């Protein structure tokens, strides 16, 4: 039973790691597109969306922490 539980944690850690890599690629792409002038990201600077963006970044950080703990226990 414990071995099966470890496999489940390992799969969850790998899935979360893959998700975070995907999100990181998107964030890097948006950053590069905004610095080269391809897109305008000034919409993020409005007060209504700042809380949403910061909340999303906080949730991504929390998922990253969970993935790190799962992989550390491996």
N, C-alpha and C positions, 0 to 999 in steps of 0.2 A: 504494500500500500504506500509506503514512504517513497519508493522508487518511482511509482506512477505519479505521485504528487510532485516530485522533483522535475519530472519531464514536463508537467503542466506549467510549472514556474519558468522553466527554461524556454518553453515555446512562447509564453507570455512576454518574457524579457526580450526575446529575439523579435517578436512582433512589434513591441513598443520601440525598440531600437530602429527597426525599419521605418516605422511611422515618423520618428524624429528625424531620421536622415531625409526623408521625403519633405517634411516641413522645412528643414534647414535649406534644402535646395530651392524651395519656393521663396523663402525669405531672402536668400542670396540673390536670386534672379530679380526680385522686386527691387532690392537695393541697387543692383547694377543698372537696371532699367531706369531707376529714378535719378541716379547720378549722371547717366549719359543723356538724360532729357527725353527718353522715349515715352515715359509716362509721367503724369503729374500726381504726386502723392500728397499734395497740400490738403486734400480732403480729410486726411487722418488728423490734421492739426485742429479741426473743430472740436469744441468741448464735448459734444455729444458722442463723438466716435473715439475720443481719447480713452475714456473709461473702458470701452469695448476692446480696443486694441491692447491696452494694458492688462485687462482680464484674460484675454487670449494668450498673451505672453506668459502670464502667471500660470495658467493651466498647462501650457507646454512645459514650463519649468517643473511643475509638479509631476507631470508624466515622466519627464526626464529623471527626476529623483526616484520615482518608483522603479523605473527600468534599471537604474544604477544599483538600487538595493537588491533587486531580484538577481541581477548578474553578479553582484558581489557575493551573495549567499551561495551561488553555484559552485 
